[in-house]
Amino acid sequence: MYEGIVQDLIDELGKLPGIGPKSAQRIAFHLLDADDASVRRLAEVLVTVKDTVRFCEICGNVSAEDICRICTDTRRTDEIICVVEESKDIVAIEKIREFKGRYHVLGGAIDPIGGVGPNDLRITQLMSRLGSGVTQEVILALDPNIEGEATSTYLSRLLSPLELTVTRLASGLPVGGDLDYADEMTLGRAFLGRRSV
């Protein structure tokens, strides 16, 4: 629709997750209107991120060092490992300030349609970590969708021979939600996960 490099910019921005054609166009024109210093700073930060950020050798979380700050934190326990799909999931859990164990980032979820199988995830690394015998519980904190369910089922079966507790995050109705707006899966989980009061 636009000429040359402007259209290239819009096309590249449109490849980012959650950015549709209209948003890509708005961002592109925002960048064109922005002062040179702001745009150069953004470009420098993008290049620096790609050059310096790596994945933790232990858990797979994003880190500026070989081992992330969570894995080096001596106040955390090795007895519990929380398995998540992506690093952004760690941020969500850390916000509640309740979990004091370690994490393990799989790098995605099993998705046969998308061509992602168990061998494409960091499952081998998880099994190596569990081989030390220190961990007593593995919490599966995966997304409540088809891929997350498939991954949780696979991991549950894989971990069942080990002498440790495998748990999943509770799921069900959100606080302030209405029953008539809940889908069948959410409502079903709420019934299965009910507890005495």
TACOR-V636864 format. One line per field, one symbol per residue. ss: DSSP state (A for helix, B for strand, O for the rest). Layout:
ss = ???
This chain:
ss = OOOAAAAAAAAAAAOOOOOOAAAAAAAAAAAAAOOAAAAAAAAAAAAAAAAAOBBOOOOOOBBOOOOOAAAAOOOOOOOBBBBBOOAAAAAAAAAOOOOOOBBBBOOOOOBOOOOBOAAAOOAAAAAAAAOOOOOOBBBBOOOOOAAAAAAAAAAAAAAOOOOOBBBBOOOOOOOOOOAAAOOAAAAAAAAAOOOOO
